[in-house]
């Protein structure tokens, strides 16, 4: 028997009696969806909490450029991991894969906060954050695998928009959890280890709720259950694919995937250019207190909930499953909100908050839809790898640049230089997405 790094996909069980299929499908779809939602929210508790301790580390003598290098460890590792581990997730049990990654990520951040050595140098912080980023890459792919197996293509945009809210729930809770951590433990390191402790609980919940595929529960494929078949669907669609087939037949030669992968790099640069530097920008340029910036961080994340839901509905209901039109509309509005957030003079607190909320409301729609496009444009047995390709560009291109380059740009040219980079990225994301405008309708046609 060949060695497997991760458990194989759950074995198929005999089909349940016909009268049990519908109630069991409805029950398990809700259960599984709740599992991946809470599981992925748990990942975000320990992905971005490092950003909240940047002001404290600056007080210790580190520069923003240095901390940008440390923070880049997450982006470098996450981009590589989402692609590589996405391939493993396509051939693994999503329940175990999702849970294991969250446990390892939580323990990594607990170590960083509890052990003083964890923040003793830029090199040490980079290594720890790199490890965390690698484990973080085990979150999205199994969730994508679950969605394409439990939700049909006509409902996938809406399902993914609701699931994508987990980003905002987990990321938004980081601010209040950090405040609570400092109040309970009376040290800034608690903003690192306390969210990790909570993430462990989320991991247990995810394992209890998630199931790999409908067939592993004695149910038929989702396409049969919903009578919703993509144009290229056949019995072959239910067969597991080899790594060679996944990479070379369905991913690397798919021009549409490359378009959205490059667009994703610029969407992520905007997302993390605003998010990761929000505490520092608001405190330095807008005279916010640490509590005010933490709550603004919270507002940014939670504003993404209605924005993401609306974006998914628009793509499904208004544009009939096309993702590019909704992405472009949202990114044009993001560009306008970024200009207001950037140019608003210090002292106009409400305008800053409203602009930041507007960016949060809008940016997660394109983040979600590019992921949905990747799932739409590849067979469901290659979903993790296809999404991993867009994630590779998003993190190694966009998020990494946001971490490292913006830190140095701000050190050299101030916040104006940093926001000029973000504004240009909005324009490039719009242009690249426009390349898929006409071809998407053909590629996503339904029988």
HELIX and SHEET records of a PDB file:
HELIX    1   1 UNK A   18  UNK A   45  1                                  28    
HELIX    2   2 UNK A   49  UNK A   53  5                                   5    
HELIX    3   3 UNK A   54  UNK A   59  1                                   6    
HELIX    4   4 UNK A   64  UNK A   90  1                                  27    
HELIX    5   5 UNK A   94  UNK A  114  1                                  21    
HELIX    6   6 UNK A  116  UNK A  119  5                                   4    
HELIX    7   7 UNK A  122  UNK A  136  1                                  15    
HELIX    8   8 UNK A  140  UNK A  150  1                                  11    
HELIX    9   9 UNK A  153  UNK A  185  1                                  33    
HELIX   10  10 UNK A  190  UNK A  209  1                                  20    
HELIX   11  11 UNK A  215  UNK A  217  5                                   3    
HELIX   12  12 UNK A  222  UNK A  226  1                                   5    
HELIX   13  13 UNK A  235  UNK A  238  5                                   4    
HELIX   14  14 UNK A  243  UNK A  244  1                                   2    
HELIX   15  15 UNK A  245  UNK A  251  3                                   7    
HELIX   16  16 UNK A  255  UNK A  275  1                                  21    
HELIX   17  17 UNK A  278  UNK A  285  1                                   8    
HELIX   18  18 UNK A  290  UNK A  313  1                                  24    
HELIX   19  19 UNK A  314  UNK A  318  3                                   5    
HELIX   20  20 UNK A  324  UNK A  343  1                                  20    
HELIX   21  21 UNK A  349  UNK A  376  1                                  28    
HELIX   22  22 UNK A  380  UNK A  382  5                                   3    
HELIX   23  23 UNK A  383  UNK A  393  1                                  11    
HELIX   24  24 UNK A  394  UNK A  399  3                                   6    
HELIX   25  25 UNK A  400  UNK A  434  1                                  35    
HELIX   26  26 UNK A  437  UNK A  443  1                                   7    
END                                                                             
